[in-house]
């Protein structure tokens, strides 16, 4: 169960394999880049400390104003201690500066199989004040 003052991860959009419906449809699934993100969070020790909250920028609205309003509502309710955007595109759209890591799909497509840098970056950003 998610608790306030935890980590919040914001992805771009849910895939057809993601969980939830409509407004609360999270981008996380057990496949592809989501599975890689889960594995990286596990190896970074995040799940040993807390259960992060996962959401996405694309809430199904047809304009950025409504997308942002919906995201702001989530943030207000959850009061996360840190918001981490998955990818520069999400950070640019939201203007949220808590931290940005590469989108897991980008990492698995364009980096070598040595993912230690990604796990280390997750640790660093999650623990920064």
Secondary structure, 3 states (H helix, E strand, C coil): CCCCCCEEEEECCCCCCCECCHHHCECCCCCHHHHHHHHHHHHCCHHHHCCCEEEECCCCCCCHHHHHHHHHHHHHHHCCCEEEEECHHHHHHHCCCCCEECCHHHHHHHCCCCCHHHHHHHHHHHHCC
